[in-house]
Amino acid sequence: MTTSSLRPAAHEAGNTAASKVKYWNDVYQEPSVYGTRPSLTLIRVVRCLRVLQPPLHTFLDLGCGYGKDLFFAASALPRFRSFLGIDFSSKALRTALSFARRRQGAHNTVRFICANLQRGLPVEPQAPLVLFSHFFLQTLTFNDRGILAALLRERIPSGSLLFLGEYSRSHPLFLSSETTGESGTVSLRRDGYEHSVHFFSKSEILAYAQRLGASVLYTDEFRERETIRGARIVSSLHFGILSFGLAENLQSTAAVLSGRM
């Protein structure tokens, strides 16, 4: 059965964290605000896992929103036994649970936890797993990305894989905006809130892998159509596959991926 832990996520100190939670809860007041189809990033991940066939059985979605990618992964990767989504928006996760109930148990391997990952990983992985970050790292500040990197470096078992799909600096929004604060970060105003988004360079992806203590198996830049409030836009993203504890057989297999994306 799909389960959850819908504890309030806004126990952080300071107005910035609380405002961020409120912003995302307000965004998710509109069901399926980002559409219902899986992202191209997730489809790429599924293709990669079918090629690599790592001996992993748990899929962890960092910043899962209302679970549209996670539900697709659960349908497309039947040999995985567990799918877990973590997000600090209780509103998004209530939408995810409603979606699961309408499917009457079709996604009985999917679970959700409402938690702020900057305050700790709410699970203790006992075996290597797949981690998925799509449009998640880009919402974090440089310091918060560092906190997350230290946390994952300490807690994620060797042999795990991290798949990234984050905005690149070729994104039209970045090219038409002025950066504020950290290089590569743009402050957007939407619905009365200031919302910062970071746009990654390839060197930042490589540097973040070092902070994680991970090896880069594959990286490229691609375009993905995304839906925001019914509007279709084209975004530029960096896609990366990172390995915690390099497995030589995966490294050699990853070399063929450039022809399969």
N, C-alpha and C positions, 0 to 999 in steps of 0.2 A: 504494500500500500504506500502511496505517496505520503510522506510525512514532512513536517516542518517544525521550526522553532521560531515563531513569530514574536520574539521579544523586541521591544522598542530598540532601535539602533542608535538613538541620539543621546547616549550617555556621555558624549565627549565633552571635555571642557572647552569653553571658548565659543564665540558666536560663529566663527567660520565653519566649524564642523557641523554645528546644528543647522546653519543656513544651507549647507550642502545637502544634508538629509532632507530638509524641507523642500529644497528645489527639486530633487529627484522624486520625492513623493508626489509633488504637484505635477511633474511631467507625466508620471504614470497614472494620474487620474484618468487620462484618456486611454482606454484599453487598446492594446495593439498599436500604440503610438508609433512604433518602429516596424509595423507590418507583422505578418504572420509567417512569411517564408524564411527559411534558414538563410543566413548570410553566406556569401560566396567564400568567405574565410573558413566557415565551418565545413562547407562542402570540400574545400581544399584539404582540411584536416582529415576528413573521412577518407579521401583518396590516398593521402599519405599513410594513414594507418593501415589501409588495405595493402599498400605496397610494402611498408616496413614490417608489418605483422609482429610488433613487439609483444613480449609475453606480459602484457599489462591488462588489468581487468576493471580498473576504476577510472572514471572520467570526472574531473573536477573543473567546473566552470567558475572562474573568478569574475565577479561582477556580472551575474547571469541575467539581470533584469527579470522579465517575466517568463524566461525559460524557452524562448522559441528555438534557439540553437540547441539547447540541452535536450529538448524533446525530439528534435530531428536526430541528434546523435544517438539517443536511446533506440530509435527505430532503425538507424542505419548501421549500428555496430552491435549486432546481437550477441557476439561472444563476450562483450563487456558485461559484468555482473552488477555494477553499481554506477549511478550517475548522480552527482551532487552539485547543486548550484548554491553559491553564496552571494548575497547582496545585502546592502544595508537599507534598502528601500522596502519597508514592510508592505507598502501598497503594491509594488511590482510583484512581490511574492504571493500576495493574496490573489492577484490576477493569474499567476502561474498555477496556483492550487485550484482555482476555478476552472482553468483550462484542463487540468488533469482530471478533475471530477467529471467533466463533460465527456471525457473519453472512457469513463467507467473502468478504470484499472488498466487501460492499454499501456500506461507508462508506470507500471508498478515497481520499476527499478530506480525511479527518480525521486530524490529527496531535496529539500531546500532548507537552508539555515539563514536566518536574518542576523548578520553580524558585520562589524566594521573590521576589515582585515588589517588596518593599521593598529588595531588593539590586540591582535593575536589571531592565530589560525584556530578556528573553533573545532577542528578535528585533529586527530593524531594519526597520520597515515602509518600503517604498519608494513606496507609493501609498496614497491614502485607503482606510479600511476601516471596518467595523462592529465596535464593542466592546460587550460584553455583561457586565453585572455584576448577578448575582442572588444576594442574600444574601452578598455578598462584602465590600462596604465596611463593612457593619455589624459585621464581625468585627475591624475595625482600630481602633486607638486614634486620637485626634485627630492626634497627631504622625505616625503611620504613614499616615493619609489624606493629610496634607500632603506627605509624601515621595512618595507615589504620584502626587499631583496635579502636583508639580513634574516628575516623571519623564515623565508622559504629556504635559504641556504642551510639554516639550522634544522628545519623540520622535515624537509622533503627527502625521502629515501633515494639513495643512489640507484640509477637505472630509470628514473622518471624522465618524462619528456614534457617540455613546455612549448606550446604553439602560441605564437603571437600574431595579432592582426591589428596594427595601430596606425593612426594617421601619419602620413609622410609629409615632408616639406614641399612636395610637388602638388599638394592639395590646393585646389582653387581658393578655398577659404583662407589658407595661410598666405598665399601669394597676394591676396587682396586686403590683408589686414596688417596692422602694426603690432609688433610684439610688445609685451609688457612684462617687466620683471625678468624671469628666466628666459634666456635665449631659446626661441622656438615655441614659446608659450603665448597664446592669444587670449585676451579677456573679452568674452562675449556677453552682451546683455540680452537676456531673453526673459519675457514674462516678469520683468521687474527684478530679476536676479542677475548678479555678476557670475558668470560661469567660465572658468578657465579651462582651456584645452591645450595640450602640448602636442606639437607636431615633431615627429622624430626624424633625425638624420640616420643614415645607415651606420655611421660611426657610433651613434648613441645606442643603437641596438647591440652592437658588438661590445661596447663598454658595459652595458647593463648585464650582458651575459657574464662578464668578468665579475661584476658585483655579486651575481648569483652563485659564482663558482661553477658555472655551467659552460659547456662547449657548444659552439654554433655548428649544427649539422647542415643547415640550409638557410638561405635568405634571398628574397627578391622583393621587387616593388611591383604592385599591380593595381588595377582599377576595379572598384566594386560599386555597384549600384545599391544604394540604401534608401529606405523609405522613412521619412520623418513627417508625421502628421499628414499622411496621404500623398506627400510630394516626393517624387523620385529624383535623387541627386546622384552624381557620380563623384566618388571619393577616391583619393589616392592613398594607398596603404603600404606599409612594410609588412611582409610576411616572414616569419622566422620559426625555425625549429631548433630548440635548445635542449641539450641533454645534460642531466645531472649525473656525472660519472659516465664518461664517454664509452659507449659500446662500439667496438671497432666494426662489428658486422653492420650496425645501423649506420655508421659513418659511410661505409662503402655503398650501402643501399641508397642512402640519401643522395648520392651523386647522380642517380638516375632520375631524380624527381624533377629536375629542370625541364625534362621533356614530357612531363605528365601533368603540369599545372594548367 
